[in-house]
Each structure stands twice: as structure tokens, then as C-alpha cells.
Amino acid sequence: MVLTHYTKNHGEEAREGEKLSHESQELLLSLPKEKGWRTPYLYKYQGFWCQPMEIQATVSFQKHFLARDTDVVLATIPKSGTTWLKALAFAIVNRKRFPISNNHPLLSYNPHDLVPFFEYKLYANEQLPDLSNLSNLPQPRLFGTHVPFASLANPINKSSSRVVYLCRNPFDTFVSSWHYTNKIIPKTQAPMPIEDAFEMYCKGIVGFGPFWDHMLGYWKESIERPHKVLFLKYEDMKEDVSFHLKKLADFLGFPFSLEEERAGCVEKIAKLCSFENLKELEVNKAGKSIKNFENKNLFRKAEVGDWVNYLSPRMAEQLTKVMEEKLGDSGLSFKVLP
């Protein structure tokens, strides 16, 4: 049984390696690795656990990306409201070009098509990016990423571009990640037991984890340079979306005028980009906007506190201790229940 499992993993790793450049294959040989959630292995690169293709894309991004002063990077750890943030930012900065109406692009395109990922789109499949995609993006250019700040910093810090970071309480982030992983793994692969996934998560072994280092990287930068990095929490935004929409618009340099506020522009954008609205759009029920992953799997519940339906009291206590230890006196804390 062990031999069969090893042979299967070895074969999958070999197939995965065929997609990588020789340089990337050489790099992987030098990196620590652990069993992955949906791929045979995760590798520790620049302090974070990533899949091989993500590492290759990050290296390519770091070598080739030239930031512009007007660029906006929307950063998240996976399953923390990425799709929502992309929709909100796109609607805000493009509201003159695309007023809220029946033919708004968000009604016909998935947010990930409108705000491309560095690592899953622009730098995903080749050593050099598709420069036509980069040059054709409207100003300001909006990008998405899960890359940690330390790996993002060098290209971004050479410009006046801005970064918006959205994170979610680790309890709900874990449950959402576990559900998503089991939806997208091959049908021939057994679902990952929640207990196994949880132990890996608490050790930091999850895509772009440890989650605490990912959060703290952006958190500390937002405190030191608030003009450069805006740090948002998913739970706060759910609680008062209008307030945070205005805060986001101010940071991006597209503040709402009094006339717009009186006309209900903030509320219209909030409604357009709401989970309930996006989930029911036909474009988000079909198609694949992020590599080969189906759009329909991007929308589950978007609730605060859903983790209570999945984590035992022992698990909740364990994760609480991890957060207390890792986040310590950083000042970063979360609401884990509504």
C-alpha cells in the first residue's frame, strides 16, 4: 500500500515537473518539501509553501515585472475574499468608464478575467509574460496575487504603486480552503480528511502559508507605510461594506464625491459586487477564469463563523493557541464569529 502511494506520488511529481523549465526543476531540488493538499508536494520558497508552478511564476514575475506608479496590486491569502475584492476594486476605479448598468463588465466577466493574477495568468505558463496582456490593461492596471509581501516587494517598491491586502479570520479561511481543495482535486483522488488538512494548516503547510507570516508581512508594511499598503479584514467589510468601500476608494485615489454618495453610487457598487449577486450570474456558474479551475467552485457561502459547523472544540482550541503564539503582540486580531 505504501509502495503504491509512493509510486503514484512519484509519477504525479514527474508529470508536474515536465511543465517546468530546467531552471525551475533545478531550484526545486534545493527546496524543502512536504506533502501537498492537492498536488504531490508543496515546496518552501522564500519562506512560504508553494506549488511548483507557483514558484516558477513567482520567479518569472520577480525577474520581468515592471511596475507603474498607477498600478494597484490586490493581495490575499487564498480563500479570503479574493474574488470579492477584485470585483469591488474594478467597479470603483472604472466607475466613470463603466457606470453601474445592465451591461457592466462584471455581469459578463468573472472578476478574475478583469483583474488577472500574476502567478496564475500573466506569468503562469512561460518564462516571459504575455506583454500584450500587460500593455492592454486599462489604467490604472489592476493585478491580483497570493504572493507574500516579501516576494512581491522588490518589483513593487520601485514605484509608487499601491497594494490592497484583504485577509479573513483563519478559522473560516481554513474551512473554505478545505472545501475548495476537495472540490477541485481529480475524481480519482480521495478527498482530504479535515483532520489531516487541519494539522497541516496549523503547521503552516498550506498554499502560500504559513498563514500567520503571510498576514504579518502585509500587516507590518501597512503600519510602516499606510500610503503604500491598505490592510482590510473580511469580517469588517461584511459588517459595514459602505464604509470600507469609501475607504478603499480613497486609498486608490478614486474617492466618491458627495453627488455620487447622494445618488447611491456606493450602495450600487456594493450590490453589484455582492456574493449573492455574483454567485447567481451565468458567467460565474460556468467557465474557467483561473487556469483549469471552474468558476462555480469560487462561490460557496461567504459567511462569517461557518467554521463552527466543521471544527471540533479541540480543533478550535488548537487553532486559537496557534494564533496567539504566532500573531502575539502584533496588534493583529480577528472576529471569528458574527
Secondary structure as UniProt FT lines:
FT   HELIX           2..18
FT   HELIX           22..29
FT   STRAND          33..35
FT   STRAND          41..45
FT   TURN            46..47
FT   STRAND          48..50
FT   HELIX           52..64
FT   TURN            69..70
FT   STRAND          72..76
FT   HELIX           82..93
FT   TURN            94..97
FT   TURN            102..103
FT   HELIX           105..107
FT   HELIX           111..114
FT   HELIX           118..122
FT   HELIX           131..136
FT   STRAND          142..145
FT   HELIX           149..157
FT   STRAND          162..167
FT   HELIX           170..184
FT   TURN            187..188
FT   HELIX           194..202
FT   TURN            203..204
FT   TURN            207..208
FT   HELIX           211..224
FT   TURN            226..228
FT   STRAND          229..233
FT   HELIX           234..239
FT   HELIX           241..252
FT   HELIX           258..262
FT   TURN            263..264
FT   HELIX           265..272
FT   HELIX           275..280
FT   HELIX           282..284
FT   TURN            291..292
FT   HELIX           295..298
FT   TURN            304..305
FT   HELIX           306..309
FT   HELIX           313..327
FT   TURN            328..329
//
